[in-house]
Amino acid sequence: MIRFGTGGWRAVIGDEFIKSNIRLLAVGGVDAKNLGSYLAAGARGAGIGGSLFSRKQIASHDWAAITENAKNLMRIARGEEEA
């Protein structure tokens, strides 16, 4: 696996090549602060874990907070909101 952020994608391959030829999925460290950047850089989606829910939220059954986190990430993914 190769690890680099959105700047690495752009520097190594180039925006247009990525957007027209490669289907990338951003995973590892993706959160509300950088999701929009990954999508703008050509990622077709993202695997999101820790920024969607925490162990504490699950243990305390804080489904409202988890739901709000998911809604916020979806708004960002749709381009309706910036982090």
Buried (B, 14 or more C-beta within 10 A) or exposed (E): EEEEEBEEBBEEBEEEEBBEEEEBEBBEBBBBEBBBBBBEBBBEBBEBEEBBBBEEBEEEEBEEBBEEBEEBBEBBBEEEBEE
